[in-house]
């Protein structure tokens, strides 16, 4: 779902910002989009970068460049571009879509807390964004499950440690006395046996000649 939404948002951005671009920028972005659709992501990224050289504030080129970076597993770079776009743009729609894609990328990285913040930022700019609201709910649910699982693991680990560190049950005074009596009796038996063996060895009758 996230991959599909990234592509749709790229097309939407092109339509929104189309009237503000020069014909040359428009031509290059169209070319970049075609390369993107053909999954030629490095080439499309270079085209968007070329647009940004002459038009650094072109929101569409920057937005689509971030998508191309993400498709090349350059998630951190894509997020930096989206952050820059959201910070510099005065268009609430642009900001919302930048935050949305940021949230989608962070979700795939399992950075749930950060993705939740990004979706919230998207909704602050566009409260009617159903996709952002839906993804926010999913991220919150996943985070809840993750925290519960972590909590259960910690509880289990503590129980195991407690079991290992559990002291041996103390003997009662009666049990201690009984054990002591047994030890004393064993010692007496040993001494008695030694004396019997000694008497047998030294008490024989002399031989008659």
Protein Blocks (a to p, Z undefined) as FASTA:
>chain_A
ZZmmmmmmmmmmmmmmmmmpcfklmmmmmmmmmmmmnopaklmmmmmmmmmmmmmmlmkl
mmmmmmmmmmnopaklmmmmmmmmmmmpcbfklmmmmmmmmmmmmmmnopaklmmmmmmm
mmmmmmmlmklmmmmmmmmmmmmmmmmmmmmmmmmmmmmmmmmmpccddddfklmmmmmm
mmmmmmmmmmmmmmmmmmmmmmcccddZZ
